[in-house]
Amino acid sequence: MKKVYFVLGAVVALIVVVVVIKFRKPQDSRQAWIAVLSKCASTQLIGKDVLYFGASNEIGPGSIWRRNSDGSIRLRYELSDLEPDIVKRGALVHPNNSVTCSGNSAASWEVQLGLPFEGSVTPVSGDLSADLKRADTVSVMVSGWALDELKEGPYESMIRANDALQDEFTATDRVIVENAVRIAGFSADFKFSKSVADELKSKYSGKLITVKEGAHLQSQWSSDTTLTMKAPDTFYILAAFGRLRGQPGSQSFFSAKAAPRLLDERGMALADRQIRAAAVQKIEAATAGKPPEEVAVAPSTPDGVVVKRSFPAIVVTDGAVSIKGAVRDEAARNEFLKTIQKTPGVRSVSNELVLAPNTSGPTL
């Protein structure tokens, strides 16, 4: 894959001026976070095409997302959904060296942006969000950050070895997180008026807060009116997305000029996987004993090499199924359609199979 390589470089002593940044009408949380990280080192390492999704130690490089017709980008699978083995997952991601923040790197956070660890993919409870947004001022500090990258060769090999993942990428709207910013030593100080602090003190003294998708925050009153939220572990906060096409030079990060909404459809995607597995089981039962070349030709993803197997490419999105590939005759084409239509949970089927008597048929 062609991509931009980011080098964090040698460790350099940093002299940090103790200044609290005052944002001028920040456009979004992404811009605000980049301003926070700029207190540690140049954010040119991060690049321009990163999007903010909230704090998560589960979402990161290798996660699969979908670009929806409304302009949003929707989480489908975390890397752990694709590879349950933690050791094998580790072999797919390159953790770069961390840039250390020296001295006081506090930066102010405008509460109208939301909370500095909350996003549409990583929400917190409504009560917590409402309570913390009553703060008069918020400042954010981190002890360091790193840009972790997806190891594209091993990742592509994993995709090729799994027909379900291959078929996932026959849908042109699928994108992956190519790299993500990992935050270490996060803390946020929420300063309230005396009356609000007295109201909230018992509610948040020593409470452990869990953000959806894995991040944990420990709350503690550091002064009579200041509530400090600290993350004991690292988490990802910003990500750059790319396409998986399998051809040299064809991958690229898409532009994030206008940051779209990032939403979570992972529950739906996991249900889609079950629908697909059931559909494949039904098709294999219906075509038992037939040679693959007389049943279907499915395009392999991501490199586009034609693969003969006993079922076509099957992509499921919110219960809507599309079947792609080539079959020998109209009867086989109709048989696939009827078989998948009978699969539990299927809402609709788009039959994109073409007739290709020559089983070396077209690559779709």
N, C-alpha and C positions, 0 to 999 in steps of 0.2 A: 504494500500500500504506500502511496505517496502521502506524506504528511509533514507537518512542520515539527521539527525536533526542538525541544526546549532543553537548554543546558543550565542547570542551576549554578554550575561553576564551583570554584574553590571557595572555601570559607573566608569571608572578609569581615574584618572588624567594623562594626557599624556604630556611628555616633548619632544618636537620636535626640533631636531637640524636643524638649517637653512642651508640646503645643497641642491643644485640643482643636481638631479640625471643625470648622463651621461650614456646613454644606449650604450652598445656595440653591434652594429648591431642587433637591436631588430627584432625578427622573424615576429611579427605581432602586430596589434593593441591591441589584447587581452593581450599580454605580457606587452605592454606599459601601458595599463590601470591598470593592477595589480600592476605595479611598482608605479604608481601614488597613488593608494589606500594604498600601503604599507607605505606611509608617515604618514598615520593616525593610522593604527593598523595592526596587523598580518593578512595577506590575507589567512591564513589557514581556517578562517571562511568561505571563499568563496568556497573552494574546487578546485580541479584540472580540472574538466570537465565542464568548462564554455566557452562559445563562445561569441565573440563580434559581435553585430549587428548594433551598432550606437545608437545615442541618440533618445529615443522615450518615450513619456508619454502615448502612446496608446498600444504598444506591451509590454507584461509582463507575469506574471504567468497566466497559463490557456490558452494562445494562442496556436493554433494548427498549426503544420508545417508538411511538407512532405519531406522524404528523397528520393531524386531523384536518378536515376540510374547513373548519372554522378558524384555522391558523394556530390552534394550540398544539402542544407536543405532549403526548400522554405516555406515562410509564407503563410498560407491559411486563417486563421481566427484570428482576435484579439478577446479578451474576450468580448468586446462590441458587436461583431457580433453574439456571442452565447447568450449573456444575455444583452439586451438593457437597463434594469433597473439598474441605477447606485447603488442603495441601495443593490439590490440582488447581483450585481457584487462584492461589498465590502465584502459581507458575504463569498465569495469564496477565498479571499486572506488574509493571515495573515501578516500585516505590522510589521516587527520586529523593535526594538529600533535602533536608529541611532548611529553609532560610530562617535564621534565628532573629528574633526581635530583641534588641538590647534596650535596657532602660525603660522609660515610660512610653508606651506606644498607644496610649488611650486616644480614642477618637469618638466624637459625639455621634449619636444616632438619632435621627428624626423619627419620632414615634408614629407619625402618620404613614410611614412606610410599612408599618407592621412591626413585629418583633424581629430582632436580628438573627433568630434561629428558626423562624417559622416561615413556611411557604405553603402553597396550595397542595403540594405533594407531601409535605411534612407538617401537618397542622398540630396544634396543641388544643387542649380543651377550651371551650368558649369562655368559661369562667376565668381561667388563667390568663388567656389573651386579654380579656376585658380588664382584669385587675392590673396587669402590668402596664397596659396602655394609659393608666391613670397617672403614671410617673411624670414629674415635671421635667426631668432631664434623664437621658440614658447615655452612658458611655460604654464603649466596647474595647476590649484588649485581647490580643492573642500573643502567645509566646513564640509562635513560628508557623510557617506554612510550607507546603511542598506541592509540586505538580506531579501527580501520579499518572502514568501512561499505560494504555492497553498494549500488550505485546501482540501485534497484529498477526504474525505468522502462526503462533500456537492457537490464537483465537479462531482464525480461519480454519485451521485443522479441526478444531472442535465442531465448528459449523458443518464442515464437510462430512464428518463422521456421524452426524445425526440427521436423519431425513426430515424430522419435524422442524429442526432449526433451519435446514436448507429451505424448506417450503415457507417458513416464516419470512424469509428474505426474497421470495418471489414477488411479494407485495412491495411495490416501489416506494411506499410511504414509510417504510421502516428505517430507523436511524439508530445509531449506537453512540454511547459516550466513549469518545476516544481518549480523553484525559479529563481529570478532575482535580480541583484544588482541595487539598487535605489540610485542615486546620488543627493546630495543637495549642493547648493551654488557653482555651477560650474562657473569658469571663465577661459579664456585663453587669454594670452597676445601675440600678434603678432607684433614683432619688425621688421620694414622695414628700408631700406636705406632711406636717406632724399629724394632722387629723386622719389622713388616709393611711399613713404608716401605722398608727395605732389600731386602725380597723383591720389591717392585713397581717399584723405581726404574728398572731397565733396561727394564722392560716398557712403561712409559708416559712415558718421557722424550722429549718432542718429538713424540709420536704424534698424528696427526689422526684423530679419531673421527667417524664418520658415523652419524647417527641416521636410521632409516628415515623416508622422506618428506622428506629433503632437508637437515635441519639439520646443520651441521658444528661440531665442537668441537676446539680445539687444547689439548693437555695439556702442562704444563711444571711441574717441581718448583720452587716459589717459596721453599721452605726445605728443610731436611734431612728434614722429616717432613710437609710440606704439598704436596699435588698440586693445582694450579690448572687448572681447565678453563674455557677462554674461547671464546665464539662470535664469530668475526670479522664475521658478518652478522646481520641481524635475523631473528627468527622469530616465528611465532604460537604461542600457548600456551593461551589460553582462548577460547571461542566461545559466542555466543548463537544459538539455532536458532529458525527460524520456518517457517510453512507458506506455500505458494504456491497461492492460490486464484483470484486475478485479479479479485475483487470488492472494491470500495472498503470499507474497514473490516473486512474478513474475515481479514486477516493478524494474527498475534499470536505472540509468543514463548511457547513452552510452559514450564511451571513446572519448575524444577530443584530442587525441595525435597529429593528423595532422588536424588543424582547417580547415573544409571545407568552401566553399563559402556559404554565407547566401543570399538568393535571395527572391524577393517578387512576389508571384503569387496570391495575395489576390483578385485582380480584376477578375482573371480567376475563383477563388474558389467561389466568389459570383455569377458569371454567372453559375457555376456548380450547385449551390443550386437551381437556378431558373429552370434549366433543370430537376433536380431531382423532384422538386415539380410538374412540368408539367407531368412527367412520372407517378408519383404516382396518380395524378388526372385521367389520362387516364386509368390506370390499375383499379382503384376503379370503374370507370364508366363501364369498360368492365366486371367486376366481381360482379357487384351489385346484391345482393340477394343470393349470394352463401356463405355458411358457411366458415369461414376462414380455417378450417381443410381440406376442399375440394379444396382449392385454393393454399395455400402456407404455409410453415413453415419457418420462418426467425429466424436466430440465434440472440439472444439478446447480445448486447455489453454493458459493458465489461465483464460480468461474465459468458457468454457462455450458459445461460439457454435458452432452446428452447421456442420460443414464437410463438403462432399461430395468424396470422393476415391476412388481405386480400391482402397483397403484400409481396414479398420477400425483402431481404436486397438489397438496390440499392445504389451503390457507383459511383459517377461521378468525374472524374479527367480530366480536360482539354477537356471536351465533350465526353470522352471515358467512357462508362457505363459498369459496371460489375454487374450482378444480381446473388445473392447467396441465397441458402436456399434449400428447398425440396418441390416437388409437387407430386401429386398423379399419374399423367400419362403424356405421351409424348405430348398429345394434349394441356394440360395446359402449359407445358414447352414451346412449340412453340408459344402459344398464348401470353405469356409474352414477348417473343423475338420480335414478330411482333409488338406488342403494343408499346414497348419502341423504336423500330427502327423508328417509325413514329413520335416520339416526336421531335419538333423543336430544333435545336442546337446539336442534338446527332451526333457525328462523327462515332462512332463504338459501338458495343455491344458485350460483352463477356458473354455468357450464361453459368454460372457455377451452374445452378440448377440441382439437382439430383432427381432421381425418388425414392420416399419413400411412398408407399401405406399406411404404418403404420404411422399415422400422429404424433406419438410421435418421429418420425424420427431422423436422426443424427444431431448432433450439428456441424455446419460447421465453 
